[in-house]
Amino acid sequence: MKIYGKILMYFIVINFFGVVFAQERNDVIKVYNEGAKAVKTDLKAAIQAFENVVELSDKVGESVNDLKQKAVQVLPGLYVRVALNALNEKKPASEVITAARAAMAASERYNNPAQKENAEKVLVQAYYQMGNELFSQKEYEKSLLAFDSLLSINPDFVSAIYNKAMIYRVQNNKNAFEETINLFIEKVRSQNDEEKVKQASSVALEFFRAAGSLSNQAGKLDEALALLDKAAKYGDDKDLFYFYADVYNKKKNFDKAIEYARKGLEMETGDDEAKAKYYFQLGLAQAGKGQISEACASFKNATYGIFAEGARAERKNLKCDQ
C-alpha cells in the first residue's frame, strides 16, 4: 500500500510539473503571437513582444527554445525596418541615427551580420543627412563630426569626403582642404570616375588660384607663388597663367613672366579685350628685359577694356610713338 502511494504521488508530481511547463509555454506562445500580429501594423510593438519572448524563454528553459530562436531570427530585421522607415519618412537625422544604432546593436546581440550591414547602410545615410543639414546651417564643426562618424563606418563614401573638402574651403583651411580634396580625387580615380576627378580638380585649382591672387595683392609674392604652384597641380588654366605672369613680373623674373603670359595667350580664345591682360603682362616683362619694340607692340595689343589706360601710359613712358 505504501508503494502504491509513492507511485501515485510520483505521477501527481510529474503531472503537476507537466501542467506548469505547458502553461509556461502557452504564455510564451501568447507573447510570440502578439509580436507576429503586430509586425503588420506596429513594428515597435512587435519588437517589444519578441524581446519579451527572448526574456521569457531564458526563464522557462528548453521547452520554448524553438520560440526563442524564431524571435531571435526576426528581431534584427525588425530593428532595421524601423530605422529604414525613419529614413524614408525623412525623420530628423538624430532619430534615424538612434534607430540605426539600435538595429546595429540588435544585430550584434543576435549574431546577424547581414542585418548589421543593412543597419550600417542606414546609419551612413543618416549621418550624411545630418552632415548636410548642419552644413546648410553653417554649423561647420558639427557637420565635420557627422561626416567623420560616417567615414568611420564607410571610409569609401566619397560624397562625405567631398563635402568635408567644401567645408574646409569655406573655412579657408588650406591644408585640410588640400588633403581632403586629394583623398577624394584618389578614391574617385580608383573608381574610374573621370567626371568627378575633373570636377574636383577644377574646384581645387580655383581655390588655390584665388588664394594665390589674394596673396599677390597683399604683396606676399613667395606665398602667392606657392599657392599658384598648388593650383597648377590640378591642371592648366589661362587665368592661373595670368597670375603667374603678374607675380613673376613683380619679382623681376621677366623670363618666367614672358613664359606664362604667352601660355595664357595660347589658351585664350576670346576677343582682343579678353587677350589684353596677357599682352599687358607680356609688355611689362619685355620692357623689364629692355626689349622696347616688342614691349611697345604688346602694350598696343593691350589697349582694350580695363587695361587700355595702363597700356597707353606704358607706351607713353616707353616713347613708343616717337
C-alpha positions in Angstrom: 0.0 0.0 0.0 2.9 2.3 0.8 4.5 1.5 -2.5 1.2 2.3 -4.3 1.0 5.6 -2.5 4.5 6.6 -3.5 3.8 5.7 -7.1 0.6 7.7 -7.1 2.4 10.7 -5.6 5.1 10.5 -8.3 2.6 10.6 -11.1 0.8 13.5 -9.4 4.1 15.5 -9.2 5.0 14.7 -12.8 1.6 15.7 -13.9 1.8 18.9 -11.9 5.1 20.0 -13.5 3.8 18.9 -16.9 0.9 21.3 -16.5 3.2 24.1 -15.3 5.6 23.6 -18.2 2.6 23.6 -20.6 1.2 26.7 -19.1 4.6 28.5 -19.3 5.0 27.5 -22.9 1.5 28.8 -23.6 2.4 32.1 -22.0 5.4 32.4 -24.3 3.3 31.4 -27.3 0.8 34.1 -26.5 3.5 36.8 -26.4 5.0 35.4 -29.6 1.7 35.6 -31.4 1.2 39.2 -30.2 4.5 40.0 -31.8 3.7 38.2 -35.0 0.4 40.1 -35.3 2.0 43.5 -34.5 4.5 43.1 -37.3 1.9 44.2 -39.9 0.8 47.3 -38.0 3.3 48.4 -35.3 6.9 47.4 -35.7 7.9 48.8 -32.3 5.3 46.8 -30.5 6.4 43.8 -32.4 10.0 44.3 -31.4 8.9 44.7 -27.7 6.9 41.5 -27.9 9.7 39.4 -29.5 12.2 40.8 -27.0 9.8 39.6 -24.3 9.8 36.2 -25.9 13.5 36.1 -25.6 13.5 37.2 -22.0 10.7 34.8 -21.0 12.4 31.9 -22.9 15.5 32.3 -20.8 13.4 31.9 -17.7 11.3 29.0 -18.9 14.1 27.0 -20.4 14.5 24.4 -23.2 10.8 23.8 -23.7 10.5 27.1 -25.6 13.8 27.2 -27.4 12.0 26.9 -30.7 10.1 30.1 -30.0 13.2 31.9 -28.8 15.1 31.0 -32.0 12.2 32.3 -34.1 12.2 35.6 -32.2 16.0 35.9 -32.4 15.9 35.4 -36.2 13.3 38.0 -36.8 14.3 40.8 -34.4 17.4 42.3 -36.2 15.3 42.7 -39.4 12.5 44.5 -37.5 15.0 46.9 -35.9 16.4 47.6 -39.4 12.9 48.2 -40.8 12.2 50.8 -38.1 15.4 52.6 -38.9 14.8 52.4 -42.7 11.2 53.7 -42.3 12.5 56.7 -40.3 15.0 57.4 -43.0 12.4 57.1 -45.8 9.9 59.2 -43.9 12.6 61.9 -43.6 12.5 61.9 -39.8 15.1 64.1 -38.1 18.6 62.7 -38.7 19.1 62.2 -34.9 16.1 60.0 -34.8 17.3 57.9 -37.7 20.7 57.6 -36.1 19.2 56.4 -32.8 17.1 53.8 -34.7 20.0 52.6 -36.8 22.3 52.2 -33.8 19.6 50.2 -32.1 19.4 48.0 -35.2 23.2 47.5 -35.2 23.2 46.6 -31.5 20.4 44.1 -32.0 22.2 42.5 -35.0 25.3 42.1 -32.9 23.4 40.8 -29.9 21.6 38.2 -32.0 24.6 37.5 -34.3 23.1 38.5 -37.6 25.9 40.0 -39.8 23.7 40.6 -42.8 21.3 42.8 -40.9 24.1 44.6 -39.2 25.4 45.5 -42.6 21.9 46.8 -43.5 21.8 48.8 -40.3 25.2 50.3 -41.1 23.9 51.5 -44.5 21.0 53.3 -42.9 23.4 54.8 -40.3 25.7 56.1 -43.0 22.7 57.7 -44.8 21.6 59.3 -41.5 25.0 60.8 -40.8 25.2 62.1 -44.4 21.8 63.7 -43.9 22.9 65.2 -40.6 26.2 66.5 -42.0 24.4 68.2 -44.9 21.8 69.8 -42.7 24.5 71.1 -40.3 26.5 72.4 -43.3 23.5 74.3 -44.6 23.0 75.8 -41.2 26.7 76.9 -41.2 27.4 74.6 -38.2 30.7 73.6 -39.8 32.4 71.9 -36.9 29.4 69.8 -36.1 29.0 69.0 -39.8 32.5 67.7 -39.9 31.9 65.5 -36.9 28.9 64.0 -38.6 30.8 63.2 -41.8 33.7 61.8 -39.7 31.3 59.5 -37.9 30.0 58.4 -41.3 33.5 57.8 -42.7 34.5 55.7 -39.6 31.8 53.3 -40.8 32.4 53.6 -44.5 35.7 55.2 -45.5 34.9 55.0 -49.2 31.7 57.1 -49.0 33.2 59.7 -51.4 30.3 62.2 -51.2 31.1 62.8 -47.5 34.8 63.3 -48.3 33.9 65.8 -50.9 31.6 67.7 -48.6 34.3 67.8 -45.9 36.5 69.4 -48.5 33.8 72.0 -49.2 33.6 72.8 -45.5 37.4 73.4 -45.4 37.1 75.6 -48.4 34.5 77.8 -46.7 36.7 77.9 -43.6 39.7 78.8 -45.8 41.6 75.9 -44.2 44.1 75.4 -47.0 46.0 72.4 -45.6 42.9 70.4 -44.6 41.2 71.3 -47.9 44.2 70.1 -50.0 44.5 66.8 -48.0 40.8 66.1 -48.3 40.2 67.0 -51.9 43.3 64.9 -52.8 41.8 62.0 -51.0 38.5 62.4 -52.8 40.3 62.6 -56.2 42.4 59.5 -55.4 39.2 57.5 -54.5 37.1 58.5 -57.5 40.0 58.0 -59.8 40.3 54.4 -58.5 36.7 54.1 -59.4 37.4 55.3 -62.9 35.1 58.3 -62.4 36.9 60.8 -64.5 34.0 63.2 -64.4 34.3 63.6 -60.7 38.1 63.8 -60.9 37.6 66.7 -63.4 35.1 68.4 -61.2 37.1 68.2 -58.0 40.3 69.2 -59.8 38.6 72.3 -61.1 37.4 73.2 -57.6 40.8 72.8 -56.2 42.5 74.8 -58.9 40.1 77.7 -58.5 40.5 77.6 -54.7 44.3 77.8 -54.8 44.4 80.2 -57.7 42.1 82.6 -55.8 44.3 82.2 -52.7 47.4 83.0 -54.7 45.8 86.1 -56.2 44.9 87.4 -52.7 48.5 86.8 -51.5 49.7 88.6 -54.7 47.5 91.6 -53.9 48.9 91.7 -50.4 52.4 91.8 -51.7 53.2 88.3 -50.3 54.9 87.1 -53.6 56.6 84.0 -52.4 53.4 82.8 -50.7 51.5 83.7 -53.8 53.8 81.5 -56.0 53.5 78.6 -53.5 49.7 78.8 -53.8 49.7 79.1 -57.5 52.0 76.1 -57.7 49.4 74.1 -55.7 46.7 75.2 -58.1 48.9 74.1 -61.1 48.9 70.5 -59.7 45.2 70.3 -60.7 45.6 71.3 -64.3 46.3 74.2 -66.7 44.3 77.4 -66.6 44.6 80.7 -68.6 43.8 82.8 -65.5 46.3 80.9 -63.5 48.9 81.7 -66.1 48.0 85.4 -65.9 48.6 85.5 -62.1 51.9 83.7 -62.6 53.0 86.3 -65.1 51.9 89.1 -62.7 53.8 87.7 -59.7 56.9 87.0 -61.7 56.9 90.5 -63.1 56.8 91.9 -59.6 59.7 89.6 -58.6 61.5 90.9 -61.7 61.8 87.4 -63.1 60.9 88.6 -66.6 61.7 85.4 -68.4 59.2 83.5 -66.3 56.7 86.3 -66.7 57.0 86.1 -70.5 56.7 82.3 -70.5 53.4 82.4 -68.5 51.9 85.4 -70.4 52.4 83.6 -73.6 50.9 80.4 -72.2 47.8 82.4 -71.2 47.6 83.9 -74.7 47.8 80.4 -76.2 44.8 79.3 -74.1 42.7 82.4 -74.5 40.2 82.0 -77.4 38.3 85.2 -76.7 38.4 88.6 -78.4 41.1 91.4 -78.2 39.7 92.6 -74.9 40.0 89.1 -73.4 43.6 88.9 -74.6 44.6 92.4 -73.3 45.6 91.3 -69.8 48.1 88.8 -71.1 49.6 91.3 -73.5 49.9 93.8 -70.7 51.9 91.4 -68.6 54.0 90.4 -71.6 54.7 94.0 -72.3 55.8 94.6 -68.7 58.2 91.7 -68.9 59.6 92.7 -72.3 60.1 96.3 -71.0 61.9 94.9 -68.0 64.3 93.0 -70.2 64.9 96.1 -72.3 63.0 94.7 -75.3 61.4 98.1 -76.1 60.0 97.4 -79.6 58.5 94.1 -78.5 57.0 95.8 -75.4 55.5 98.6 -77.5 53.8 96.0 -79.7 52.5 94.1 -76.7 51.1 97.2 -75.0 49.4 98.2 -78.2 47.6 94.9 -78.2 46.7 95.5 -74.5 44.8 98.8 -75.2 41.4 97.3 -74.6 39.0 97.3 -71.7 40.3 97.9 -68.2 43.9 97.6 -69.4 43.6 100.3 -72.1 44.6 103.3 -69.9 47.5 101.5 -68.3 48.8 100.2 -71.7 48.7 103.7 -73.2 50.6 105.1 -70.2 53.3 102.4 -70.6 53.5 103.2 -74.3 54.0 106.9 -73.5 56.7 106.1 -70.9 58.5 103.9 -73.5 58.1 106.6 -76.1 56.6 104.0 -78.5 55.1 106.6 -80.9 58.3 108.6 -81.4 
